[in-house]
Amino acid sequence: MNIEEQVALLMQGTEYGDEDLKKAMTNELRTRLIEAEKEQRPLRVYCGYDPTSTDLHLGHTITMRKLRQFQDLGHEVTFLIGSYTALVGDPSDKNKARPILTQEQVAINSETYAQQAFRVLDQKKTKVRYNGEWLSELSLLDMIRLGQNFTVQQFLTRENFSKRLEAGEPIYLHETFYALMQGYDAVTMKTDVQVGGTDQLFNIIVAGRKLQEALGQKPLVGVICGILPGTDGMQRMSKSTGNVIPINTTAADMYGKVMSVPDVAMGKFARLATRWLPQEIEILEKEVASGKLHPRDAKMRLAREIVSIFYGDEDARAAEEAFVHLFQKKDVPDEMPEYSLQPGQLALDVLVAANLVTSKSEGRRMFEQKGVRLDGEVLEKFDVPLPHPGVLQVGKRRFVRVK
């Protein structure tokens, strides 16, 4: 790729909420790529991940896909596990303070993060580091000096803090430490490019760049990725809303969940979760818009591509064949009743509310007999939220399309 093609790929799927800021970061990235080419050195690129849980979903991997693009272009990528920032808790996308984790909880969660990440990243080309290496060495005086570079007003103007202030919700002092700690990560690693989601805009563009400049480094380029919606196509992918596509699942399950995503969200999934180049996505969208390609067939391409990333081409083809057999070979009726899923609604309660069973006892019995399927996959637990919208089947002849 020439420089302009690299810039187009690396800025694909980015969002800054401000067109001037996006242009500035695009221009800075172009300059860094040109300089790196002249100096014959790779750019130092990183993204941090706080191990707040044990399992990752597709939404977590969007920044990893961006890191992989940098890897494929020959740059140095660090997968940073926030072993110390996780102890504080990132307030960026929260309307209340995060619970503080213990070091033991962080250690347990960290064990699975890197291995799951290597399903996207090239393990041989990835540096894995823990920010406890340097953050644990900071003294109180060090924190004071870092804090001298920021004002309280800067933090209070952050959208989530200002909303909490207006609502009378508490903003704890330790929450302001997070941006300083993340900014210091960038300084320590002499970062050229930091990748993050839109919820990290302040931490990257304000804290990271400002601290680097204050400490005599050239401010990093922030590559800010859009947030992937969940299977509902609306809200961000999150375990709390039950709209996730897990990484640790099966190829068939992942394929079915991608196929349940509304058509309007296909463009976002293509730009954020695939290996496709900008021109490939543009052609796909034009073919759908002109009627040359049916949206269902476009989504099947999308599902096959995403599943291939995590499970390989062979498993992706098998998952597609199973899906076609189930949904296009008339094993499932074209017309069926619809039911609107309520947030957090338990699987058993959905069966009763959608009139698929006459009672909870019948519903539990159907689960025990493995007679309940969602998009062809057997559901084994009745006392957990329904995983996602889709075709819910009980027995051989009872179907409801859950929306």
C-alpha positions as CSV (number, residue, x, y, z in Angstrom):
1,M,0.0,0.0,0.0
2,N,1.1,3.6,-0.6
3,I,0.8,6.1,2.2
4,E,-2.7,7.3,1.2
5,E,-4.0,3.8,1.1
6,Q,-2.5,3.1,4.5
7,V,-4.1,6.3,5.9
8,A,-7.5,5.3,4.4
9,L,-7.4,1.8,6.0
10,L,-6.1,3.0,9.4
11,M,-8.7,5.7,9.7
12,Q,-11.6,3.5,8.5
13,G,-14.2,3.2,11.2
14,T,-12.9,6.1,13.3
15,E,-15.1,8.6,15.0
16,Y,-14.0,11.8,16.8
17,G,-17.3,13.7,17.2
18,D,-15.5,16.7,15.5
19,E,-14.6,16.9,11.9
20,D,-11.7,19.3,12.5
21,L,-10.2,17.0,15.1
22,K,-10.5,14.0,12.7
23,K,-8.8,15.9,9.9
24,A,-6.0,16.9,12.3
25,M,-5.4,13.3,13.5
26,T,-5.6,12.1,9.9
27,N,-2.9,14.6,8.8
28,E,-0.7,13.8,11.9
29,L,-1.0,10.1,11.1
30,R,0.0,10.7,7.5
31,T,3.0,12.7,8.7
32,R,4.1,9.9,11.1
33,L,3.8,7.2,8.4
34,I,5.9,9.3,6.0
35,E,8.5,9.9,8.8
36,A,8.6,6.3,9.8
37,E,9.1,5.2,6.1
38,K,12.0,7.7,5.7
39,E,13.6,6.7,9.0
40,Q,13.0,3.0,8.3
41,R,11.5,2.3,11.7
42,P,8.1,1.0,12.8
43,L,5.7,3.2,14.6
44,R,5.1,2.4,18.3
45,V,1.4,1.6,18.6
46,Y,-0.6,0.4,21.6
47,C,-4.0,0.0,23.1
48,G,-4.8,-0.7,26.7
49,Y,-7.3,-3.2,28.1
50,D,-8.4,-3.2,31.7
51,P,-9.2,-6.8,32.8
52,T,-12.5,-6.0,34.4
53,S,-14.0,-9.4,33.4
54,T,-12.8,-12.8,32.2
55,D,-14.4,-13.0,28.8
56,L,-14.2,-10.7,25.7
57,H,-17.0,-10.1,23.2
58,L,-16.8,-8.9,19.6
59,G,-17.1,-5.3,20.7
60,H,-13.8,-5.6,22.7
61,T,-12.0,-6.7,19.6
62,I,-12.6,-3.6,17.4
63,T,-9.5,-1.9,18.7
64,M,-7.6,-5.2,18.3
65,R,-8.6,-5.3,14.6
66,K,-7.1,-1.8,14.3
67,L,-3.9,-3.0,16.0
68,R,-3.8,-5.9,13.6
69,Q,-3.9,-3.5,10.7
70,F,-0.9,-1.7,12.1
71,Q,0.8,-5.0,12.5
72,D,0.2,-6.1,9.0
73,L,1.7,-2.8,7.8
74,G,4.9,-3.6,9.8
75,H,4.5,-1.5,12.9
76,E,5.3,-2.4,16.5
77,V,2.2,-3.2,18.5
78,T,1.9,-3.5,22.3
79,F,-1.1,-5.1,23.9
80,L,-1.2,-3.4,27.3
81,I,-3.0,-5.0,30.1
82,G,-4.1,-2.4,32.6
83,S,-3.2,-4.3,35.7
84,Y,-3.0,-1.0,37.7
85,T,-5.6,1.2,35.9
86,A,-8.1,-1.6,36.5
87,L,-7.6,-1.0,40.2
88,V,-9.0,2.5,39.8
89,G,-11.7,1.8,37.2
90,D,-12.2,3.8,34.0
91,P,-15.1,6.3,34.4
92,S,-15.2,7.2,30.7
93,D,-18.4,5.5,29.7
94,K,-20.1,5.2,33.1
95,N,-22.8,7.3,34.8
96,K,-21.5,6.2,38.2
97,A,-18.2,5.1,39.7
98,R,-17.0,1.7,38.8
99,P,-16.5,-0.8,41.6
100,I,-12.9,-1.1,42.6
101,L,-11.3,-4.5,41.9
102,T,-8.8,-6.2,44.1
103,Q,-5.4,-7.2,42.8
104,E,-6.4,-10.8,43.0
105,Q,-9.5,-10.2,40.7
106,V,-7.4,-8.3,38.2
107,A,-4.8,-11.1,38.1
108,I,-7.5,-13.8,37.5
109,N,-9.1,-11.7,34.7
110,S,-5.7,-10.9,33.1
111,E,-4.9,-14.6,32.5
112,T,-7.5,-15.0,29.7
113,Y,-7.2,-11.6,28.1
114,A,-4.0,-12.0,26.0
115,Q,-4.9,-15.5,24.8
116,Q,-8.3,-14.3,23.6
117,A,-6.6,-11.3,21.9
118,F,-4.4,-13.6,19.9
119,R,-7.4,-14.8,18.0
120,V,-7.1,-11.4,16.3
121,L,-3.5,-10.3,16.8
122,D,-0.4,-12.0,15.5
123,Q,1.1,-13.4,18.6
124,K,4.6,-13.5,17.3
125,K,4.5,-9.8,16.5
126,T,2.7,-8.6,19.7
127,K,4.3,-7.3,22.8
128,V,2.3,-7.9,26.0
129,R,2.9,-5.6,28.9
130,Y,1.3,-4.7,32.2
131,N,1.1,-1.1,33.3
132,G,1.8,-2.1,36.9
133,E,5.4,-2.3,35.8
134,W,5.7,1.5,35.9
135,L,2.5,2.8,37.7
136,S,3.4,0.9,40.8
137,E,6.7,2.8,41.0
138,L,5.0,6.3,41.0
139,S,5.3,8.2,44.2
140,L,2.8,10.7,45.6
141,L,5.1,13.5,44.5
142,D,5.1,12.0,41.0
143,M,1.3,12.0,40.9
144,I,1.3,15.6,42.1
145,R,3.6,16.7,39.3
146,L,1.5,14.8,36.7
147,G,-1.7,16.5,38.1
148,Q,-0.1,19.9,37.7
149,N,-0.7,19.6,33.9
150,F,-4.5,19.6,34.3
151,T,-7.3,21.7,35.8
152,V,-10.4,20.5,37.6
153,Q,-12.5,22.3,35.0
154,Q,-11.1,20.1,32.3
155,F,-12.4,17.0,34.0
156,L,-15.8,18.5,34.9
157,T,-16.4,19.4,31.3
158,R,-16.2,15.7,30.3
159,E,-19.7,14.7,29.3
160,N,-20.1,11.8,31.7
161,F,-18.8,13.9,34.7
162,S,-20.9,16.9,33.7
163,K,-24.0,14.8,33.5
164,R,-23.3,13.3,36.9
165,L,-22.7,16.7,38.4
166,E,-26.1,18.0,37.0
167,A,-27.8,14.9,38.4
168,G,-26.3,15.3,41.8
169,E,-24.4,12.0,41.4
170,P,-21.0,11.8,43.2
171,I,-17.8,12.2,41.3
172,Y,-15.0,10.6,43.3
173,L,-11.5,12.1,43.4
174,H,-9.8,8.8,42.5
175,E,-11.7,8.8,39.2
176,T,-9.7,11.7,38.0
177,F,-6.5,9.7,38.5
178,Y,-7.4,7.3,35.7
179,A,-6.7,9.8,32.8
180,L,-3.3,10.7,34.4
181,M,-2.4,7.0,34.7
182,Q,-3.3,6.2,31.1
183,G,-1.5,9.3,29.9
184,Y,1.6,8.2,31.8
185,D,1.3,4.8,30.0
186,A,1.8,6.6,26.7
187,V,4.8,8.6,28.1
188,T,6.5,5.5,29.4
189,M,6.2,3.6,26.1
190,K,7.1,6.6,24.0
191,T,4.0,6.1,22.0
192,D,3.5,7.2,18.4
193,V,-0.1,6.0,18.0
194,Q,-2.7,5.1,20.6
195,V,-5.8,3.2,19.6
196,G,-9.0,3.4,21.6
197,G,-12.8,3.7,21.5
198,T,-14.7,6.9,21.4
199,D,-15.2,6.6,25.2
200,Q,-11.4,7.1,25.4
201,L,-11.3,10.4,23.6
202,F,-10.4,12.5,26.7
203,N,-7.9,10.0,28.0
204,I,-6.0,9.8,24.7
205,I,-6.4,13.2,23.0
206,V,-6.2,15.3,26.1
207,A,-4.4,13.4,28.8
208,G,-2.0,11.3,26.7
209,R,-1.0,14.1,24.3
210,K,-0.7,16.7,27.0
211,L,1.5,14.7,29.3
212,Q,3.8,13.6,26.4
213,E,4.2,17.3,25.4
214,A,4.8,18.4,29.0
215,L,7.5,15.8,29.4
216,G,9.3,16.6,26.2
217,Q,7.9,14.0,23.8
218,K,6.1,14.5,20.5
219,P,2.3,14.1,21.2
220,L,0.8,10.8,20.0
221,V,-1.7,10.3,17.2
222,G,-5.0,9.2,18.6
223,V,-6.8,6.6,16.4
224,I,-10.3,6.6,17.9
225,C,-12.5,3.7,16.8
226,G,-16.3,3.8,16.7
227,I,-18.2,1.7,19.2
228,L,-19.7,-1.5,17.8
229,P,-23.5,-1.9,18.4
230,G,-24.9,-5.1,19.7
231,T,-27.1,-7.6,18.0
232,D,-30.0,-5.2,18.5
233,G,-28.1,-2.8,16.1
234,M,-28.8,0.1,18.5
235,Q,-27.1,0.0,21.9
236,R,-23.4,-0.6,22.3
237,M,-22.5,-4.2,22.7
238,S,-22.5,-5.0,26.4
239,K,-23.0,-8.0,28.7
240,S,-25.4,-5.9,30.8
241,T,-27.8,-5.5,27.9
242,G,-27.4,-9.1,26.7
243,N,-26.8,-8.0,23.1
244,V,-23.2,-9.5,22.8
245,I,-21.5,-11.8,20.3
246,P,-19.0,-13.7,22.5
247,I,-15.6,-14.6,21.4
248,N,-15.5,-17.9,23.4
249,T,-18.5,-19.5,21.6
250,T,-18.9,-21.7,18.5
251,A,-18.6,-20.8,14.9
252,A,-22.3,-21.6,14.3
253,D,-23.4,-19.5,17.3
254,M,-21.3,-16.5,16.1
255,Y,-22.5,-16.8,12.6
256,G,-26.2,-16.9,13.7
257,K,-25.7,-13.9,16.0
258,V,-24.2,-11.8,13.2
259,M,-27.1,-12.8,11.0
260,S,-29.5,-11.5,13.6
261,V,-28.0,-8.0,13.4
262,P,-30.4,-5.5,11.7
263,D,-29.5,-4.6,8.1
264,V,-29.0,-0.9,9.1
265,A,-26.0,-1.9,11.3
266,M,-24.2,-3.9,8.5
267,G,-22.0,-1.0,7.4
268,K,-20.7,-0.4,10.9
269,F,-19.9,-4.1,11.4
270,A,-18.1,-4.2,8.1
271,R,-16.0,-1.1,8.9
272,L,-15.2,-2.1,12.5
273,A,-15.1,-5.9,12.7
274,T,-13.8,-7.2,9.3
275,R,-10.5,-7.4,7.4
276,W,-12.1,-5.7,4.4
277,L,-10.4,-2.8,2.7
278,P,-12.4,0.5,2.3
279,Q,-12.9,0.0,-1.4
280,E,-14.3,-3.5,-0.8
281,I,-16.9,-2.2,1.7
282,E,-17.8,0.6,-0.7
283,I,-18.5,-1.9,-3.5
284,L,-20.6,-4.1,-1.2
285,E,-22.7,-1.2,-0.1
286,K,-23.3,0.1,-3.7
287,E,-24.4,-3.4,-4.8
288,V,-26.9,-3.6,-1.9
289,A,-28.2,-0.1,-2.6
290,S,-28.6,-0.8,-6.4
291,G,-30.4,-4.1,-5.7
292,K,-27.7,-6.1,-7.4
293,L,-27.0,-7.8,-4.0
294,H,-29.7,-8.9,-1.6
295,P,-29.1,-7.6,2.0
296,R,-29.4,-11.1,3.3
297,D,-26.6,-12.3,1.0
298,A,-24.5,-9.3,2.0
299,K,-25.0,-10.2,5.6
300,M,-24.0,-13.8,4.9
301,R,-20.7,-12.5,3.5
302,L,-20.3,-10.4,6.6
303,A,-21.0,-13.2,9.0
304,R,-18.7,-15.6,7.1
305,E,-15.9,-13.0,7.2
306,I,-16.2,-12.3,10.9
307,V,-16.4,-16.0,11.8
308,S,-13.4,-16.7,9.6
309,I,-11.3,-14.3,11.7
310,F,-11.9,-16.3,14.9
311,Y,-12.5,-19.8,13.7
312,G,-10.9,-20.1,10.2
313,D,-12.4,-20.4,6.7
314,E,-13.4,-24.1,7.1
315,D,-15.5,-23.6,10.2
316,A,-17.0,-20.5,8.8
317,R,-18.2,-22.4,5.7
318,A,-19.6,-25.1,7.9
319,A,-21.5,-22.6,10.0
320,E,-22.9,-21.0,6.9
321,E,-24.1,-24.3,5.6
322,A,-25.8,-25.1,8.9
323,F,-27.5,-21.7,8.8
324,V,-28.7,-22.1,5.2
325,H,-30.0,-25.6,6.0
326,L,-31.9,-24.3,9.0
327,F,-33.3,-21.1,7.6
328,Q,-33.4,-21.4,3.8
329,K,-34.3,-25.1,3.4
330,K,-37.7,-24.5,5.0
331,D,-36.9,-26.1,8.3
332,V,-38.1,-22.9,9.7
333,P,-41.3,-21.2,8.4
334,D,-41.1,-17.9,6.6
335,E,-44.0,-16.4,8.6
336,M,-44.2,-16.6,12.4
337,P,-45.5,-14.5,15.3
338,E,-43.1,-11.8,16.7
339,Y,-42.3,-10.9,20.2
340,S,-40.4,-7.8,21.6
341,L,-37.7,-8.8,24.0
342,Q,-37.6,-6.8,27.3
343,P,-34.2,-5.8,28.7
344,G,-32.7,-8.5,30.8
345,Q,-35.7,-10.8,30.4
346,L,-35.0,-14.4,31.4
347,A,-35.2,-17.1,28.7
348,L,-38.0,-19.0,30.6
349,D,-40.1,-15.8,31.0
350,V,-39.8,-15.2,27.2
351,L,-41.2,-18.6,26.4
352,V,-44.2,-18.0,28.7
353,A,-44.8,-14.4,27.5
354,A,-44.5,-15.4,23.8
355,N,-47.0,-18.2,24.3
356,L,-44.5,-20.9,23.3
357,V,-45.4,-22.8,26.5
358,T,-48.5,-22.8,28.7
359,S,-46.6,-22.6,32.0
360,K,-43.2,-22.2,33.5
361,S,-43.1,-25.9,34.5
362,E,-43.6,-26.9,30.9
363,G,-40.9,-24.4,29.9
364,R,-38.4,-25.8,32.3
365,R,-39.2,-29.3,31.1
366,M,-38.6,-28.3,27.4
367,F,-35.2,-26.8,28.5
368,E,-34.3,-30.0,30.3
369,Q,-35.2,-32.0,27.2
370,K,-33.0,-29.7,25.0
371,G,-36.1,-28.7,23.1
372,V,-35.5,-24.9,23.1
373,R,-33.4,-23.4,20.3
374,L,-32.4,-19.9,19.4
375,D,-31.3,-19.5,15.8
376,G,-30.8,-23.2,15.7
377,E,-28.6,-23.4,18.8
378,V,-29.9,-25.3,21.8
379,L,-30.4,-23.2,24.9
380,E,-29.6,-25.1,28.0
381,K,-30.2,-22.5,30.8
382,F,-33.6,-21.1,31.5
383,D,-32.7,-18.8,34.4
384,V,-30.5,-16.4,32.5
385,P,-31.4,-13.6,30.1
386,L,-32.2,-14.6,26.5
387,P,-28.8,-14.2,24.8
388,H,-30.0,-12.1,21.8
389,P,-32.9,-11.6,19.4
390,G,-33.6,-14.2,16.8
391,V,-35.8,-17.2,15.9
392,L,-36.9,-18.9,19.1
393,Q,-38.1,-22.5,18.7
394,V,-39.8,-24.8,21.1
395,G,-40.2,-28.4,20.0
396,K,-40.6,-29.0,16.3
397,R,-43.4,-26.7,15.4
398,R,-43.6,-23.7,17.7
399,F,-41.7,-20.6,16.5
400,V,-41.5,-16.9,17.5
401,R,-39.3,-14.2,16.0
402,V,-37.8,-12.3,19.0
403,K,-37.0,-8.7,18.2
